[in-house]
Amino acid sequence: MRNSIKVNFKDAGHILGASLIELWVEESGLQSKLVFSGDVGRPAQLLVEDASTVRAANYLFLESTYGDRNHKNEEDSLNELAEAIAYSYARGEKVIIPAFAVERTQEIIYSLHLLAKEGRLPEDVPVYLDSPLAIQATEIFRNYTEYFDEATKKLLRKGEDPLSLPQLRFAETTEESMAINHLSGPAVVISASGMADAGRIRHHLRHNLWREGASIVFVGFQAQGTTGRKIVDGMKRVHLFQEEIAVKARVFTINGFSAHAGQGQILEWLSHFQNPNMQVFLVHGEFSAQQVLADLIQERFGLKVLIPDYLEEATLKAGQELKRAVHPEKAAPPIEWTYLLSDMESNLAALRDRKSRLESKAWMEQAELKDRILELNRNLQKSFPKFEGLGKTTKKAFTPP
């Protein structure tokens, strides 16, 4: 009897180069097939091919990012982006788009290209790509056009470049990024991070969230606890750089630009599997979304569905029942407070020693670090409110310049 493993990579339809994996494992003459979906892409997504179809597996590890909801269709999403631009253009304000550097940024540029062709992107509106990583990623996309979908290749053969606009400008340096916020008049600003929790996008939000004519356009998943999620969930004020910023801008949430399949699209991809005894594991999603998707899969396909616990182990053997082992002691280990406090004191001492080096860095880097330290102080103060003065900071209401 021989033991062997065979691996096959197929297109996941998520971002350029993303793969789903087929894995055949043979042990003692018995073979099992495992499929890892990775991030299943949204069908009809711009630039990349759709996710490959898979028909057979004994075990499927399936993503569930949008297991509880569907996306708007592509036409509605494009119309909503046009609406955001028209809204802020009429009021002389900016459209701020937090976007992941890889794929999402390129799809937004492509979408703006389509709007420009239709006359729905004013020619006098500059479009700033303010992310060094996104700029580099866009060049990688340009270098691997052979992996684009057929619709995009057709445009390229006609001499059309969907990753370009006459008014597209790159902000690579910190100084170029900061200058955007000193420019008056309408503009579209695409910047990272996609969940608005770090990077240059926070500065653009600080300068525009409070402007009633501005638009904030979220085009991707916003995880719980992130700045983006707080804005999407309707918070009236958010904390940025030691200031409470009022949310007066118009907020658009366009998940139709997501690189992840929506609920119905996940189920459609799953429908191609033909093994009624397949075991499904739901991964990569918030628990509430996984519960909804698990119920739908069991109801529609009659498949066995498991949502693994944190650090759970499962033994998979062909022809045998699934064996599960949970480890609550590993999932919730004791907290080493002595070590943590000692480490914090060491880091604080090192920070004091490097104060002059910190002061020599660019203002944006200093502000980012300051904001993280203040956030830690605020969290400590919330945990121990009776310790008066712990992490105490002076709150300043943000006033427009």
C-alpha angles and dihedrals in degrees: 000000000000130000119216145160125211122189129195126185120209133179113278094192090226110108133338107300097006113145141193115214133227112198124189114194120189119192126171091344095308120111129205127185121214124189123198108196095196109191107340109217128229111259117247090024115161119257102004134074120257119262114281118251119247120191108180137047141134092208127025124192102200130188118234106186093134097023092134103047147030130236129242111256121262096258093050091047092052090048091051092051088051089050092054091050093047091048095054095036090058089052097043093244138123133265109222117200119186104205138171110250096234121062099336093068091046092049091051091051089049090050091050088050089055092048090050090053089053093048093247096117109070111235093226095057111101116219114211123199100200106183125086090206093050091049090053092045090052089055090052089053089052091052095053104045090141087078094055121108120264095258091058093044088054091056091049092051088055090055094255119136112205091187094061138072129180089235097043112124129182123223105197103156129062090242092054090050094051091047091063091068092053093056118098125218134042123323141153114237120193112189144153149285101059094212093044092237099120143001133042096325090076090064092051090050091050090055098042113025092084094049110101094209096050125097128217110200119195112197102173146042116302112205122217113275096022124122090243092054091050091054093044090050090057105257110170095212133025131191116244126163096344092311134105105230119200115228103230099140119099110261121215122189110195108175089168086088092058119126088216123084117249123236096274091044092052089051091047091053090047092051091074093068111100104192109102090193095055116133114225123204116194114216139161101041144089113275094244091056091046092053092053093047093046091055092049093049092050092046097045103035105018091230126152109252128193128187102201120224120235109288092359116156125213125193112214118197126165112255094007134102117264112265117210130194123185122194111201091171089059095040091053107025122175114276114246096219095168092056093043094051092046091050091049091052091050092050091048091051090049090049091054091050091052096046094114091050090050091052090054093058124096114283092244092056091048092049092050092053092044091053092052092050092048090049089055090049091050092050091051091049091052091051094049107028092159090065095085113212096016106140089347114171132178110252116223124193111226114244123189115255 
